[in-house]
Amino acid sequence: DTEASAERSRRPTQTAGKQKRKRATPTSGSPRPYDEVEEAGEFGLRPARSGDKWGFVDRQDRWVIEPRYDAVTAFEERRAQVVLNGRPFYIDRFGNRIKRE
């Protein structure tokens, strides 16, 4: 089905060995600041897409980390992997880049 294929191509890809996240759908009829939202990770932050960029929203649907990334994963072990201009790296819950250990 071409429609389903097109939908899958709009989702961010993840690194090898990780499964794709399931899409979460807003339940209320109120307008949301995003086009798509994923299940929450640590800190209650949810990956969310606005246009073609990803960021993170809190439980009240407020942007905590503005959408600027090409792809993101949910927070796990106090960090999330993001991709910016084709380059993957990790950020903390404030959006600060985490240096390699």
N, C-alpha and C positions, 0 to 999 in steps of 0.2 A: 504494500500500500504506500503510495508516494507521499501522502499526507503525513503518515506516521514516520516515514523516513526523513521528511523535512523537519519534523518536530525534534527527532533525535539529533539531527545535525546542528540545531540551535543550542543544545545543552553543552555546558563546558565538559571537556574531557578531563580525565584524572590520570594520575601516574599509574604505571604498570603495577598490577597486584591489588589495586583498589577497585571496588565495585562502584558503579554509578549510583548516585543518590536518587531516591524517589522524589518526585515532584510533590510539593505540598500546595494545596489550593486554599486560598483564603475562604473562610466560612461566612463572614458577614457581608452585607451588601455595600458597606462603606468603601469609598475610593481608597486605593493603596498607592504608596509612593513608588511601587515597583511593578514590573510586568510578570515576574515569576519569583517564587520564593521556595527555598528548600527547608528540610527538617533542621531544627536547632541542634547545634553542637554545644560545647562547653560555654559557660557564661550566658546561656540563653540566646546567643547570637545566631541569626539565621542568614545563610547566604541568600542574596537577593539580586535579581537582574533588573536593570533599568536600561532600555534600549539594548545595546550590545555589550554593556559593561556590567561587572559584578562588584558588589560590596556586601555590607552586613547590616541588618536591621535588628533592633531589639524587640522585645515582646509587645511593645506599644507601636510597632511599625515605624519607628524613628530611625533614620540613618545614623549608625554609630561609626561606620567606616564607609565613606562615600563611594559610589560605584565608579571605579577607575580601572579595574582589573579585567583581563581577558577571560580568566577562569579562576575559580576559588574552590577550596574544599571547606567543609565545616571545621570548627575548632576542635582539636583533639590534643591532649597533652599540652595544653596552654598555648597552642599555636595553630595557625591555618596556613596551608600552602596556597600561594597565589601565583598567577602568571601575568606578567606585565611586559608587553612588547616581545612576547615569545620566550621570556626568561623567567623560570620558576624560582621562587624563594619563599621563605616563611615570614609571617608577621605575627606580632602579639595582638592582644585584644584591643589595643589602642591604635593599631594600624602601623606601628613602628616595625621596620625591617629588623629581623633577628639575624645577627651575624653567625656565621658557621662556627661550630664548636670544635 
